[in-house]
Amino acid sequence: MQEQSQYTEDNIRSLDWKEHIRTRPGMYIGKLGDGSSPDDGIYILIKEVLDNCIDEFVMGAGKTIEVTIKDRTVSVRDYGRGIPLGKVVEVVSKMNTGGKYDSKAFKKSVGLNGVGTKAVNALSSFFRVESVRDNQQKAAEFSAGNLTLEEDLVETTKRKGTKVTFIADDTIFKNYKFRNDYIVRMLKNYCYLNKGLTIIYNGEKFVSENGLKDLLQETIAEDDMIYPIIHLTGNDIEIALTHSKTQYSEEYYSFVNGQNTTQGGTHLAAFKEAVVRAVKEFYNKNFEASDIRKSIVSAISLKVEEPVFESQTKTKLGSTDMGPDLPTVRTFVNDFIKTNLDNFLHKNPEVADALLRKILQAERERKELSGIRKLAKDRAKKASLHNKKLRDCRVHLTDAKNPRSLESTLFITEGNSASGSITKSRDVNTQAVFSLRGKPLNTYGMTKKIVYENEEFNLLQAALNIEEDYENLRYNNIVLATDADVDGMHIRLLMITFFLQFFPELIKEGHLYILQTPLFRVRNKKKTIYCYSEEERVSAIEELKPKPEITRFKGLGEISPDEFKNFIGEDIRLEPVMLDKTSSIEKLLEFYMGKNTPNRQEFIIGNLKVELDKVEN
């Protein structure tokens, strides 16, 4: 019989606030990551500091925020009221201390209740806070949450406000780097949601005059809009919407109190329902909801008193009410859209006609697809019972209350040998594997019909659970794991084409990645170094000289499961697939995947880079 372990007073540990945050960072900032995903911890750290600046702006104090990021040093300066000078140290280092508990002062606040800056402080190797008010300055410095320097109060001529400078701790955030695209998107969102706010980032100025209308104009090209953006604003609510000519799927951006709720919630569900209801009533036709919403590109922002989110990082709204003694979110959103969208369509008959034509076209396409869709669904259902292509994991993105839901990952692999290695070495809780059989089809120029006719694509769509919308996407990270040879590159390109053609939001929202695997293993009897580039190989040889053993990996199938776990564990290197906002998806696909072979050949020759081997054979 197994001996029971002792459970005594000695087993009970009491962690102080900084130890707790450093031991359980996921409870405070979601997943750690390395900066390859927009919801990685290093961006949450910036956001927590920014949220306090935004709250100052909302309260009418300070219209400009300056953000500087140089290497790994982040600096955020606002021109608000400044932290009360006698509380500068406490506000960033004592739990349950902050101004957000006075709900009159911060009724529709963005930041965490005084937790945000403490989390940043505890998770930074260097953290400095400066506050200026009444021509006096108070500053303090910390390392891992521990006070290292408290400066005396000094007279100053600086403008009032608060400045926070920090360096995220690289023992917690391993191999991290900031990606400019994600930071710019975050800062622009703050500007869209706070008209009149100016954010200066590394010298570049961001400001928005038209709120969510500007967000959509940045998202969808004007010549791809079926009708000009409908932009409606009211007390505590703002919406913008249009329909795309070329996009198959629905695209939504949702915000609560300035927080980008990437996983939606009660407000987004209410918005979708309200748009469908208002459109049905306006045309007095019982259209299918999916026909009305097909190709919609839209955004909603709501201000709620004392919001309840389903996770600490506030990616999904759980509140059902607008606030104490206020109507439900559903009623509020429904009433606003019913009145305002109906009025707009009555006043703009040309928009109403364009929208009607789009709905009728979607209806025709749905009916044409209905037979094949039913067959495909039946096939997917049967396959999911014994789907040889998918080896699923236990935790999914839809498990919002599970702290590991943001880690949920689907590896799309080529061939059985690679999928075998990943399957044996993966974390079965959060990592799933979908194996492709050879090269997938080039879907450029094809209709959605192919997603149902092609068994592989149909099963992938079913595994991701994205047929209707993205609300129930099962994995936060979709990772293309192919060999780094010509065939592997081709498979990547074909899969990216598939996602761009039919599910572009997965790329726009930062869910699609390429797995970086090592090209070389350099080792001696004491140490093994995996190298992802020629430069890394050179420095590894230098470090392990005189005569290390060097292995060149030709494909994923060659790497044993025991070794593979080193590349998909906490040191995983992912390269995000990003979409340049200025590129039209249609033109992009036409150039790279269309029939214009001579132009493409010219481009490849003009951009070909030949690198000489820097190491002697």
C-alpha positions as CSV (number, residue, x, y, z in Angstrom):
1,M,0.0,0.0,0.0
2,Q,1.3,3.5,-0.9
3,E,2.5,5.5,2.1
4,Q,0.5,8.7,2.6
5,S,2.7,11.8,2.6
6,Q,2.5,13.9,5.8
7,Y,0.4,17.1,5.8
8,T,1.4,19.3,8.7
9,E,1.8,23.0,9.6
10,D,5.3,22.8,7.8
11,N,3.5,22.2,4.5
12,I,1.6,25.5,4.7
13,R,3.5,28.4,3.1
14,S,2.5,32.1,3.2
15,L,4.0,34.0,0.2
16,D,4.3,37.8,0.3
17,W,2.8,39.7,-2.6
18,K,5.8,39.7,-4.8
19,E,6.7,36.1,-4.2
20,H,3.1,35.2,-5.1
21,I,3.2,37.1,-8.3
22,R,6.6,35.7,-9.3
23,T,5.5,32.1,-8.4
24,R,2.1,32.3,-10.1
25,P,2.5,35.0,-12.8
26,G,-0.2,33.4,-14.9
27,M,-2.8,34.4,-12.3
28,Y,-2.0,38.1,-12.9
29,I,-0.9,38.5,-16.5
30,G,-2.1,35.3,-18.4
31,K,0.6,33.4,-20.2
32,L,4.2,34.4,-20.2
33,G,5.3,33.8,-23.8
34,D,8.3,35.4,-25.5
35,G,6.6,38.2,-27.4
36,S,5.6,36.3,-30.5
37,S,1.9,36.5,-29.6
38,P,-0.1,39.7,-28.9
39,D,-1.4,38.4,-25.6
40,D,2.1,37.4,-24.3
41,G,2.9,38.7,-20.8
42,I,5.4,41.4,-21.8
43,Y,2.7,43.2,-23.7
44,I,0.3,42.8,-20.7
45,L,3.0,44.5,-18.6
46,I,3.0,47.6,-20.9
47,K,-0.8,47.5,-21.0
48,E,-1.1,47.5,-17.2
49,V,1.0,50.7,-16.9
50,L,-0.8,52.3,-19.8
51,D,-4.2,51.6,-18.3
52,N,-3.4,53.8,-15.4
53,C,-2.5,56.6,-17.8
54,I,-5.7,56.1,-19.7
55,D,-7.7,56.3,-16.5
56,E,-6.1,59.7,-15.9
57,F,-7.1,60.9,-19.4
58,V,-10.7,59.6,-18.8
59,M,-10.8,61.7,-15.7
60,G,-9.8,64.8,-17.7
61,A,-6.2,64.9,-16.6
62,G,-3.5,64.8,-19.3
63,K,-4.1,64.4,-23.0
64,T,-0.7,63.0,-24.0
65,I,1.1,59.8,-23.2
66,E,4.7,59.2,-24.2
67,V,5.9,55.6,-24.7
68,T,9.5,54.7,-25.4
69,I,10.9,51.2,-26.0
70,K,14.6,50.9,-26.5
71,D,15.9,47.3,-26.6
72,R,14.2,45.9,-23.5
73,T,13.7,49.1,-21.5
74,V,10.1,50.4,-21.5
75,S,9.2,53.9,-20.4
76,V,5.7,55.3,-20.1
77,R,5.0,58.9,-19.1
78,D,1.7,60.6,-18.6
79,Y,0.7,64.2,-17.8
80,G,-2.1,63.3,-15.4
81,R,-2.4,64.3,-11.8
82,G,0.6,62.3,-10.6
83,I,0.5,59.7,-7.8
84,P,0.1,61.4,-4.4
85,L,3.7,61.9,-3.3
86,G,3.3,60.3,0.1
87,K,2.0,57.1,-1.5
88,V,4.4,56.6,-4.4
89,V,6.1,53.5,-2.9
90,E,2.9,52.0,-1.5
91,V,0.9,52.3,-4.8
92,V,3.4,50.2,-6.7
93,S,4.3,47.7,-3.9
94,K,1.5,47.2,-1.5
95,M,-1.5,45.0,-2.5
96,N,-5.0,46.4,-2.3
97,T,-3.7,50.0,-2.5
98,G,-4.9,52.2,-5.2
99,G,-7.4,54.9,-6.3
100,K,-9.7,52.4,-8.2
101,Y,-11.6,51.4,-5.1
102,D,-13.3,54.8,-5.0
103,S,-15.8,54.0,-7.6
104,K,-16.9,57.6,-7.9
105,A,-13.4,58.6,-9.1
106,F,-13.0,55.6,-11.5
107,K,-16.5,54.5,-12.3
108,K,-15.7,53.0,-15.6
109,S,-12.0,52.3,-15.0
110,V,-9.8,50.2,-17.2
111,G,-7.0,49.1,-14.9
112,L,-6.9,46.3,-12.4
113,N,-7.9,47.4,-8.8
114,G,-4.4,48.5,-7.9
115,V,-2.9,45.1,-8.9
116,G,-1.5,46.1,-12.4
117,T,1.6,48.1,-11.5
118,K,2.4,45.8,-8.6
119,A,2.5,42.8,-11.1
120,V,4.7,44.8,-13.4
121,N,7.0,45.7,-10.4
122,A,7.3,42.1,-9.2
123,L,8.0,40.8,-12.7
124,S,10.7,43.4,-13.6
125,S,14.4,43.1,-12.9
126,F,14.4,47.0,-12.9
127,F,11.4,49.2,-12.1
128,R,11.4,52.9,-11.5
129,V,8.4,55.1,-10.7
130,E,8.5,58.9,-10.6
131,S,5.6,61.2,-9.7
132,V,5.5,65.0,-10.1
133,R,2.8,67.3,-8.6
134,D,2.8,70.7,-6.9
135,N,6.4,71.3,-8.4
136,Q,7.8,68.4,-6.3
137,Q,9.1,65.0,-7.4
138,K,9.2,61.7,-5.6
139,A,10.9,58.6,-7.1
140,A,11.6,55.0,-6.1
141,E,13.4,52.0,-7.7
142,F,12.8,48.3,-7.3
143,S,14.2,45.0,-8.4
144,A,11.8,42.0,-8.5
145,G,9.4,44.0,-6.3
146,N,12.1,44.7,-3.7
147,L,12.7,48.4,-2.9
148,T,16.3,49.3,-3.8
149,L,16.2,53.1,-3.8
150,E,13.8,55.7,-2.4
151,E,14.7,59.2,-3.3
152,D,14.0,62.2,-1.2
153,L,11.3,64.7,-2.2
154,V,12.9,67.3,-4.5
155,E,11.7,70.6,-6.0
156,T,11.2,70.4,-9.8
157,T,10.0,72.4,-12.8
158,K,8.8,69.3,-14.7
159,R,5.2,69.1,-15.7
160,K,3.0,67.1,-13.4
161,G,2.3,63.4,-14.1
162,T,3.7,59.9,-13.6
163,K,6.6,58.1,-15.3
164,V,7.2,54.4,-15.1
165,T,10.3,52.7,-16.5
166,F,10.8,48.9,-16.3
167,I,12.8,46.0,-17.8
168,A,10.9,42.7,-17.7
169,D,12.8,40.0,-15.8
170,D,14.4,37.7,-18.4
171,T,14.5,34.9,-15.8
172,I,10.7,34.8,-16.1
173,F,10.2,36.0,-19.7
174,K,12.8,33.8,-21.4
175,N,14.2,34.8,-24.8
176,Y,11.6,37.6,-25.2
177,K,11.6,40.4,-27.7
178,F,9.0,43.2,-28.4
179,R,7.4,43.1,-31.8
180,N,6.6,46.6,-33.1
181,D,3.4,45.5,-34.9
182,Y,1.7,44.3,-31.7
183,I,2.7,47.4,-29.7
184,V,1.5,49.8,-32.5
185,R,-1.8,47.9,-32.7
186,M,-2.3,48.2,-28.9
187,L,-1.5,51.9,-28.9
188,K,-3.8,52.6,-31.9
189,N,-6.6,50.8,-30.1
190,Y,-6.2,53.1,-27.1
191,C,-6.5,56.1,-29.4
192,Y,-9.6,54.8,-31.3
193,L,-11.3,54.3,-27.9
194,N,-10.2,57.7,-26.5
195,K,-10.9,60.5,-29.0
196,G,-8.6,63.5,-28.2
197,L,-5.9,61.3,-26.7
198,T,-2.4,61.6,-28.3
199,I,0.1,58.7,-27.8
200,I,3.7,59.4,-28.9
201,Y,5.6,56.1,-29.4
202,N,9.4,56.3,-30.1
203,G,8.7,59.7,-31.7
204,E,5.7,58.6,-33.8
205,K,2.4,60.3,-33.0
206,F,-1.0,58.4,-32.9
207,V,-4.3,60.1,-32.6
208,S,-7.9,59.3,-33.7
209,E,-10.6,61.7,-34.6
210,N,-13.3,59.2,-35.6
211,G,-12.9,56.4,-33.0
212,L,-14.0,53.0,-34.2
213,K,-14.6,54.3,-37.7
214,D,-10.9,54.9,-38.0
215,L,-10.3,51.3,-36.7
216,L,-12.4,49.8,-39.5
217,Q,-10.8,52.1,-42.1
218,E,-7.5,50.7,-41.1
219,T,-8.8,47.1,-41.2
220,I,-10.6,47.0,-44.5
221,A,-9.7,48.7,-47.8
222,E,-12.2,51.2,-49.1
223,D,-12.7,49.4,-52.4
224,D,-13.5,46.2,-50.5
225,M,-16.5,47.8,-48.6
226,I,-19.9,47.1,-50.0
227,Y,-21.1,50.4,-48.4
228,P,-19.4,53.2,-46.4
229,I,-18.9,52.4,-42.7
230,I,-22.0,52.9,-40.5
231,H,-20.8,54.7,-37.4
232,L,-23.2,55.1,-34.4
233,T,-22.4,56.6,-31.0
234,G,-24.4,57.0,-27.8
235,N,-23.8,57.3,-24.1
236,D,-21.5,54.4,-23.1
237,I,-21.7,52.8,-26.5
238,E,-20.1,53.1,-29.9
239,I,-20.4,50.8,-33.0
240,A,-19.0,50.7,-36.5
241,L,-19.8,48.2,-39.2
242,T,-19.7,47.4,-42.9
243,H,-19.6,44.3,-45.1
244,S,-16.7,43.1,-47.2
245,K,-16.9,42.2,-50.9
246,T,-14.2,39.5,-50.8
247,Q,-14.1,38.1,-47.2
248,Y,-16.1,34.9,-46.4
249,S,-15.9,35.2,-42.6
250,E,-17.3,37.5,-39.9
251,E,-14.8,39.9,-38.3
252,Y,-15.4,41.6,-34.9
253,Y,-13.4,43.9,-32.7
254,S,-14.9,44.3,-29.2
255,F,-13.9,46.6,-26.3
256,V,-15.1,47.2,-22.7
257,N,-13.9,50.2,-20.8
258,G,-11.1,50.6,-23.3
259,Q,-10.0,46.9,-22.8
260,N,-9.7,44.9,-26.1
261,T,-11.9,41.8,-25.2
262,T,-10.3,39.5,-27.8
263,Q,-12.5,36.6,-26.6
264,G,-15.7,38.6,-26.8
265,G,-18.3,38.0,-24.1
266,T,-21.8,39.2,-23.3
267,H,-21.5,42.5,-25.1
268,L,-20.3,40.9,-28.4
269,A,-23.0,38.2,-28.2
270,A,-25.6,41.0,-27.7
271,F,-24.2,43.0,-30.6
272,K,-24.4,40.1,-33.0
273,E,-28.0,39.3,-31.9
274,A,-29.0,43.0,-32.1
275,V,-27.7,43.5,-35.6
276,V,-29.6,40.5,-36.9
277,R,-32.8,41.5,-35.2
278,A,-32.6,45.1,-36.4
279,V,-32.0,44.0,-40.0
280,K,-34.8,41.5,-40.0
281,E,-37.2,44.1,-38.7
282,F,-36.1,46.8,-41.1
283,Y,-36.6,44.6,-44.2
284,N,-39.5,42.7,-42.6
285,K,-38.0,39.4,-43.8
286,N,-37.0,36.4,-41.7
287,F,-33.4,36.1,-43.0
288,E,-31.0,33.5,-41.6
289,A,-28.7,35.1,-39.1
290,S,-25.6,33.7,-40.9
291,D,-26.7,35.4,-44.2
292,I,-27.0,38.8,-42.5
293,R,-23.6,38.5,-40.7
294,K,-21.6,36.8,-43.5
295,S,-18.6,39.1,-44.4
296,I,-19.4,41.6,-41.7
297,V,-16.5,43.7,-40.5
298,S,-17.5,45.5,-37.3
299,A,-16.5,46.9,-33.9
300,I,-18.3,47.7,-30.6
301,S,-17.1,49.6,-27.6
302,L,-19.1,49.6,-24.3
303,K,-18.6,51.3,-21.0
304,V,-19.8,49.3,-18.0
305,E,-19.8,50.1,-14.3
306,E,-17.8,47.6,-12.3
307,P,-17.3,45.1,-15.1
308,V,-16.8,41.4,-14.3
309,F,-14.3,39.6,-16.7
310,E,-13.8,35.9,-17.0
311,S,-10.1,36.1,-16.5
312,Q,-7.5,38.4,-14.9
313,T,-6.3,39.6,-18.3
314,K,-9.8,40.8,-19.1
315,T,-10.1,39.2,-22.6
316,K,-13.8,38.1,-22.1
317,L,-16.6,40.1,-20.5
318,G,-18.8,38.1,-18.1
319,S,-21.0,40.9,-16.8
320,T,-24.7,40.6,-17.7
321,D,-25.6,44.1,-16.4
322,M,-24.3,47.6,-17.3
323,G,-23.9,48.3,-13.6
324,P,-25.7,48.3,-10.3
325,D,-29.4,49.2,-10.8
326,L,-28.8,49.5,-14.6
327,P,-30.3,47.5,-17.5
328,T,-28.7,44.3,-18.8
329,V,-26.0,44.5,-21.4
330,R,-28.2,42.6,-23.8
331,T,-31.2,45.0,-23.4
332,F,-28.9,48.1,-23.6
333,V,-27.1,47.0,-26.8
334,N,-30.4,45.8,-28.4
335,D,-32.3,49.0,-27.7
336,F,-29.4,51.2,-29.0
337,I,-29.0,49.2,-32.2
338,K,-32.7,48.7,-32.9
339,T,-33.3,52.5,-32.8
340,N,-30.1,53.8,-34.4
341,L,-29.4,51.2,-37.1
342,D,-33.1,51.3,-38.1
343,N,-32.9,55.1,-38.4
344,F,-29.7,55.0,-40.3
345,L,-31.0,52.5,-42.9
346,H,-34.2,54.6,-43.4
347,K,-32.1,57.8,-43.9
348,N,-29.6,56.0,-46.3
349,P,-31.6,54.0,-48.8
350,E,-28.5,53.3,-51.0
351,V,-26.8,51.6,-48.0
352,A,-30.0,49.6,-47.3
353,D,-30.1,48.5,-50.9
354,A,-26.4,47.4,-50.9
355,L,-26.9,45.5,-47.7
356,L,-30.0,43.7,-49.0
357,R,-28.1,42.6,-52.2
358,K,-25.3,41.3,-50.0
359,I,-27.7,39.3,-47.8
360,L,-29.5,37.8,-50.8
361,Q,-26.2,36.8,-52.4
362,A,-25.1,35.1,-49.1
363,E,-28.5,33.3,-49.0
364,R,-27.9,32.0,-52.6
365,E,-24.4,30.8,-51.8
366,R,-25.5,29.1,-48.6
367,K,-28.3,27.2,-50.4
368,E,-25.8,26.1,-53.1
369,L,-23.5,24.8,-50.4
370,S,-26.1,23.2,-48.1
371,G,-26.0,19.7,-49.6
372,I,-22.3,19.4,-49.6
373,R,-22.0,21.1,-46.2
374,K,-24.4,18.4,-44.7
375,L,-22.3,15.6,-46.2
376,A,-19.1,17.2,-45.0
377,K,-20.5,17.7,-41.5
378,D,-21.6,14.0,-41.3
379,R,-18.1,13.0,-42.5
380,A,-16.4,15.2,-39.9
381,K,-18.6,13.9,-37.1
382,K,-17.8,10.3,-38.0
383,A,-14.1,11.2,-38.3
384,S,-14.0,13.0,-35.0
385,L,-14.9,9.8,-33.2
386,H,-11.7,8.2,-34.5
387,N,-9.9,11.1,-36.2
388,K,-6.5,9.8,-37.1
389,K,-5.4,13.2,-38.2
390,L,-6.0,14.9,-34.8
391,R,-4.4,14.1,-31.5
392,D,-6.2,16.4,-29.3
393,C,-5.2,18.1,-26.0
394,R,-7.2,18.5,-22.8
395,V,-7.3,22.3,-22.3
396,H,-8.8,24.5,-25.1
397,L,-9.1,28.2,-25.6
398,T,-12.9,27.9,-24.9
399,D,-12.0,26.9,-21.3
400,A,-11.8,30.6,-20.4
401,K,-11.6,29.9,-16.6
402,N,-8.6,27.6,-17.0
403,P,-5.5,29.6,-16.5
404,R,-3.7,27.6,-19.2
405,S,-6.4,28.1,-21.9
406,L,-4.2,30.8,-23.7
407,E,-1.4,28.1,-24.0
408,S,-3.7,25.9,-26.1
409,T,-1.8,25.1,-29.3
410,L,-2.5,23.0,-32.5
411,F,0.6,21.9,-34.4
412,I,-0.1,21.3,-38.1
413,T,2.6,18.9,-39.3
414,E,3.7,17.3,-42.5
415,G,3.8,13.5,-42.7
416,N,3.7,10.9,-40.1
417,S,7.3,10.9,-38.9
418,A,7.2,14.6,-37.8
419,S,3.8,14.3,-36.2
420,G,5.0,11.2,-34.4
421,S,7.9,13.1,-32.8
422,I,5.7,16.0,-31.8
423,T,3.0,13.7,-30.5
424,K,5.4,11.8,-28.2
425,S,7.1,14.9,-26.8
426,R,4.1,17.3,-26.5
427,D,2.4,18.5,-23.4
428,V,-0.9,16.6,-23.6
429,N,-2.7,19.2,-21.6
430,T,-2.2,22.1,-24.0
431,Q,-0.7,20.8,-27.2
432,A,-2.6,19.1,-30.0
433,V,-1.3,17.7,-33.3
434,F,-3.0,17.6,-36.7
435,S,-1.0,15.8,-39.4
436,L,-1.3,16.6,-43.1
437,R,-0.9,13.9,-45.8
438,G,1.6,15.3,-48.3
439,K,1.1,18.7,-49.8
440,P,-2.3,20.4,-49.4
441,L,-4.3,21.9,-52.2
442,N,-3.6,25.4,-53.5
443,T,-6.9,27.0,-52.7
444,Y,-6.2,30.4,-54.4
445,G,-9.2,31.5,-56.4
446,M,-11.4,28.6,-55.1
447,T,-14.8,29.1,-53.3
448,K,-15.7,28.0,-49.8
449,K,-17.1,24.8,-51.4
450,I,-13.5,23.4,-51.4
451,V,-13.3,23.5,-47.6
452,Y,-16.2,21.0,-47.5
453,E,-15.2,18.9,-50.5
454,N,-11.6,18.4,-49.4
455,E,-11.5,16.0,-46.5
456,E,-8.3,17.3,-45.0
457,F,-9.5,21.0,-44.9
458,N,-12.9,19.9,-43.7
459,L,-11.4,18.0,-40.8
460,L,-9.1,20.9,-40.0
461,Q,-12.0,23.3,-39.9
462,A,-13.8,20.9,-37.6
463,A,-10.8,20.6,-35.3
464,L,-10.5,24.4,-35.0
465,N,-14.3,24.7,-34.7
466,I,-14.4,27.8,-36.9
467,E,-17.1,27.0,-39.4
468,E,-19.7,29.5,-38.1
469,D,-17.5,32.1,-36.4
470,Y,-14.4,32.5,-34.3
471,E,-16.2,32.7,-30.9
472,N,-15.5,29.0,-30.2
473,L,-12.0,28.7,-31.7
474,R,-10.4,25.8,-29.8
475,Y,-6.7,26.7,-29.9
476,N,-5.1,30.1,-29.2
477,N,-2.0,29.2,-31.3
478,I,-2.1,27.5,-34.6
479,V,1.5,26.4,-35.5
480,L,2.7,25.3,-38.9
481,A,5.4,22.7,-38.1
482,T,7.1,21.8,-41.4
483,D,10.7,21.1,-42.4
484,A,12.9,24.0,-43.2
485,D,13.5,22.8,-46.8
486,V,11.8,23.7,-50.1
487,D,9.0,21.2,-49.7
488,G,8.4,22.4,-46.1
489,M,8.3,26.0,-47.2
490,H,5.8,25.2,-50.0
491,I,3.5,23.4,-47.5
492,R,3.7,26.5,-45.2
493,L,2.8,28.8,-48.2
494,L,-0.2,26.6,-49.2
495,M,-1.5,26.5,-45.6
496,I,-1.1,30.3,-45.2
497,T,-3.0,30.7,-48.5
498,F,-5.8,28.5,-47.2
499,F,-6.1,30.6,-44.0
500,L,-5.8,33.9,-45.9
501,Q,-8.5,32.8,-48.4
502,F,-11.1,31.5,-45.9
503,F,-10.2,32.5,-42.4
504,P,-8.1,35.7,-42.5
505,E,-9.1,36.8,-39.0
506,L,-6.9,34.0,-37.6
507,I,-3.9,35.8,-39.0
508,K,-5.2,39.3,-38.3
509,E,-5.8,38.4,-34.7
510,G,-2.3,36.8,-34.3
511,H,-3.2,33.1,-34.0
512,L,-1.1,31.7,-36.8
513,Y,2.6,30.9,-36.3
514,I,5.6,29.1,-37.9
515,L,7.5,26.7,-35.6
516,Q,11.3,27.5,-35.7
517,T,13.3,24.3,-35.3
518,P,17.0,24.1,-34.9
519,L,19.2,23.6,-38.0
520,F,22.2,22.3,-36.0
521,R,23.1,20.6,-32.8
522,V,26.5,21.4,-31.4
523,R,27.7,19.4,-28.3
524,N,30.6,18.1,-26.3
525,K,30.6,15.8,-23.3
526,K,29.4,18.5,-20.9
527,K,26.9,20.6,-22.9
528,T,24.5,20.6,-25.9
529,I,23.5,23.8,-27.8
530,Y,20.8,23.9,-30.4
531,C,21.4,26.4,-33.1
532,Y,18.7,28.1,-35.2
533,S,21.0,30.0,-37.5
534,E,24.5,30.0,-39.0
535,E,25.5,32.8,-36.5
536,E,24.3,30.7,-33.5
537,R,26.3,27.7,-34.9
538,V,29.5,29.8,-35.1
539,S,29.2,31.0,-31.5
540,A,28.3,27.5,-30.3
541,I,31.4,26.1,-31.9
542,E,33.5,28.9,-30.4
543,E,32.0,28.2,-26.9
544,L,32.4,24.4,-27.0
545,K,35.8,24.2,-28.7
546,P,38.2,22.6,-29.3
547,K,36.3,19.8,-31.2
548,P,32.6,19.7,-30.7
549,E,30.3,17.2,-32.5
550,I,28.1,19.1,-35.0
551,T,24.9,17.5,-36.4
552,R,22.8,19.1,-39.2
553,F,19.1,18.4,-38.9
554,K,17.5,17.8,-42.3
555,G,13.9,17.3,-41.2
556,L,11.6,17.2,-38.2
557,G,11.3,13.4,-38.5
558,E,15.0,13.0,-37.8
559,I,14.7,14.7,-34.4
560,S,13.9,12.1,-31.7
561,P,10.9,12.8,-29.3
562,D,13.4,13.2,-26.4
563,E,15.1,16.0,-28.2
564,F,11.9,17.5,-29.7
565,K,10.5,18.3,-26.2
566,N,13.3,21.0,-26.0
567,F,11.9,22.8,-29.0
568,I,8.2,22.8,-28.1
569,G,8.5,23.4,-24.3
570,E,9.1,26.6,-22.5
571,D,11.9,27.5,-24.9
572,I,9.7,27.2,-28.0
573,R,10.5,29.7,-30.8
574,L,7.5,30.8,-32.8
575,E,7.5,33.2,-35.7
576,P,4.1,34.9,-36.0
577,V,2.5,35.1,-39.5
578,M,1.6,38.8,-39.8
579,L,-0.5,40.7,-42.3
580,D,0.7,44.1,-43.4
581,K,-2.3,46.4,-43.0
582,T,-1.5,48.2,-46.3
583,S,-1.7,44.9,-48.2
584,S,-4.9,43.7,-49.9
585,I,-5.3,39.9,-49.2
586,E,-6.7,39.6,-52.8
587,K,-3.6,41.2,-54.4
588,L,-1.2,39.4,-52.1
589,L,-2.7,35.9,-53.0
590,E,-2.9,36.8,-56.7
591,F,0.8,37.7,-56.8
592,Y,2.2,34.8,-54.8
593,M,-0.2,32.0,-55.7
594,G,-1.8,33.1,-59.0
595,K,-0.8,32.4,-62.6
596,N,1.6,35.3,-63.1
597,T,4.7,33.1,-63.2
598,P,7.0,35.5,-65.1
599,N,6.4,38.4,-62.6
600,R,6.9,36.2,-59.7
601,Q,10.1,34.8,-61.2
602,E,11.4,38.3,-61.8
603,F,10.6,39.2,-58.1
604,I,12.4,36.0,-56.8
605,I,15.5,36.7,-58.9
606,G,15.6,40.4,-57.9
607,N,15.2,39.5,-54.2
608,L,17.4,36.4,-54.0
609,K,20.0,36.5,-51.3
610,V,23.0,34.2,-51.5
611,E,24.8,33.6,-48.2
612,L,28.3,32.3,-48.2
613,D,29.1,29.6,-45.6
614,K,30.9,31.5,-42.8
615,V,32.4,28.4,-41.3
616,E,35.2,26.3,-42.8
617,N,34.2,22.8,-43.7
